[in-house]
Amino acid sequence: MVGVFVTFRCGDRFDAQALRRIADAARVKFEGMPGLRSKAFTIDASNREARNFYVWSSEDAARAFFTDQLVERVTELYGVRPCVEFVEIAALVENDAD
């Protein structure tokens, strides 16, 4: 499994409500996506960042998704270019969402 951190360092453009609206609108696009096990949209107000975390079944699936075109599209959406980091997931714990 591969994890991907996508960090938007918003600085003066930070707007938590706008970030929530982006997440709410985008969520449905990821439901049932082949190769994607999970995605979390996060907001870190103290650092004025949005950080999204993806868990992919394979590195190939992750890298196929994160194209230059996708990065350009989300740069326009968030108003800032993201930092995209790929990591190996050594172990994953998944619990029921009660």
C-alpha positions in Angstrom: 0.0 0.0 0.0 1.0 3.6 -0.7 0.0 6.7 1.1 0.0 10.2 -0.4 0.1 13.4 1.5 -1.1 16.4 -0.5 -0.4 19.6 1.5 -1.7 23.1 0.6 0.1 25.8 2.5 -2.5 28.5 2.2 -0.8 31.3 4.2 -2.8 34.5 3.9 -5.3 32.7 1.6 -6.4 30.3 4.4 -10.2 30.0 4.7 -11.4 27.0 6.7 -15.0 27.4 5.4 -13.9 27.4 1.8 -11.7 24.3 2.4 -14.8 22.6 3.9 -16.8 23.5 0.9 -14.1 22.1 -1.4 -14.1 18.8 0.6 -17.8 18.5 0.6 -18.1 19.1 -3.1 -15.2 16.7 -4.0 -16.0 13.8 -1.7 -18.4 12.0 -4.1 -15.8 12.0 -6.8 -13.7 9.6 -4.7 -16.3 7.2 -3.5 -15.8 3.9 -5.2 -12.7 5.0 -7.1 -10.7 2.0 -8.3 -7.4 1.5 -6.4 -8.3 4.1 -3.7 -8.8 2.6 -0.3 -9.5 5.8 1.6 -9.1 9.6 1.5 -9.2 12.1 4.3 -9.6 15.8 3.8 -8.0 17.7 6.7 -7.7 21.3 7.9 -4.9 22.5 10.1 -5.9 26.0 11.1 -2.9 26.6 13.4 -0.5 26.1 10.4 -3.0 27.6 7.8 -2.9 24.4 5.8 -5.2 21.9 4.2 -3.6 18.4 4.1 -5.3 15.5 2.3 -4.2 12.0 2.8 -4.9 9.1 0.4 -4.4 5.4 0.9 -3.9 3.6 -2.4 -3.8 -0.2 -3.0 -0.6 0.2 -5.1 2.0 2.8 -6.1 1.0 2.4 -9.8 -2.6 3.5 -8.9 -1.4 6.4 -6.8 1.1 7.7 -9.5 -1.5 7.2 -12.3 -3.9 9.5 -10.4 -1.4 12.3 -9.5 -0.7 13.6 -13.0 0.7 17.1 -13.8 -2.8 17.9 -15.1 -4.4 17.0 -11.7 -1.8 19.1 -9.8 -2.6 22.1 -12.0 -6.4 21.5 -11.5 -6.2 21.4 -7.7 -3.8 24.4 -7.7 -6.6 26.4 -9.4 -9.2 25.0 -7.0 -7.2 25.7 -3.8 -5.4 28.8 -5.0 -2.0 27.4 -4.1 0.2 24.7 -5.5 0.3 21.6 -3.4 3.3 19.6 -2.1 2.7 15.9 -3.0 4.5 13.3 -1.0 4.4 9.5 -1.6 5.0 7.2 1.4 5.1 3.5 1.9 2.4 2.3 4.4 4.1 -0.3 6.7 0.8 -1.2 8.5 -2.7 0.1 8.4 -5.4 -0.3 11.1 -9.0 0.2 9.9 -11.8 0.2 12.4 -15.6 0.3 11.8 -16.9 3.9 11.5 -19.5 3.8 14.3 
